[in-house]
């Protein structure tokens, strides 16, 4: 796969590169975009081939998910992540955020608390607040170049009887931590002891750099599987976010029955013929492509780290363990959060997610999507260097 190939994404209505979107969010339609969490690479050839074959058939009526579709998912997680999923535990849904929204409504009441670990994916905050729940912060601790969970604070927050849910991001967006088995087990046990349901967003689970290993939280123990729901999707892994489909893995029979009944009542678990074709092809034939992608992304991380060290020592990379979203520390520039965002968009002409989007704990930082051809990353760093040195 030629990941160096530059493809004009504006041939189709892309959010990431759209000038109107860049002007709206960054005040500069000429900004080079590294903000939306999708890749500037084509999907695996097997996925494209499967979609073309399905389109050529020409009939797109109602379908069901074939046994081979489910088997491709089960084999992927068993062989790649050492997790044996019971097919009876799989509930389909349109997206991970859709699943999280349903679960929040089913397992909490208005005014109840939902724990998050900022700096964290900003959509969690939006989902919590739009459903009239209370966001409870369990901020990550940063020391010696690495983020860690604050278990003492988590214990205190989970002990509140109005706290009903904890959302874990594994791997973590935006700080790039791939939580170790021991960390997940400890957090899960705290929540289980206080009857706090863990919702684990594991959409980035396949994008992990050596020597780290992604651990599905439900694979740790039967007890933790019963006290959690895992949200999965191939959207990030294979760059098929526009073919939205996701799965909630729910081991607890009562919780699964409630979710299933809701999905059936509101008809959200219908089958999209193209999503099914893409997902089965990705999971059954996309392994080699993913291995190549991970090698390329690691090289992008190494290039970024080396460039910053040699040319921009004021900017520090928080070395990612996973995801293609890197967390950059701009505190060395001495700018406040809003001034930094303006500087990056107007002076450097870069569209990066401002750190404060992920909570006030992200002030002084920015998130950068490095899933782009290296030449595009080089151009971004050249722009940043020129702006800082002016």
Secondary structure, DSSP 8 states (H G I E B T S, - for coil): --TT----GGGS--TTT-HHHHHHHHS-TT-EE--SSS-SS---HHHHHHHHHHHHH---------HHHHHHHHHHHHHHH-----GGGEEEES-HHHHHHHHHHHH--TT-EEEE-SS--HHHHHHHHHTT-EEEE---EEETTEEE--HHHHHHHHTSTTEEEEEEESS-TTT-----HHHHHHHHHHHHHTT-EEEEE-TTTT-B-TT-----GGGS-HHHHHTEEEEE-STTTTT-TTS--EEEE--SHHHHHHHHHHHHHTT-----HHHHHHHHHHHHH-HHHHHHHHHHHHHHHHHHHHHHHHH-TTSEEE--SBSSEEEEE-GGG---HHHHHHIIIIIS-EE-EEGGGG-GGGTTEEEEE--S-HHHHHHHHHHHHHHHH-
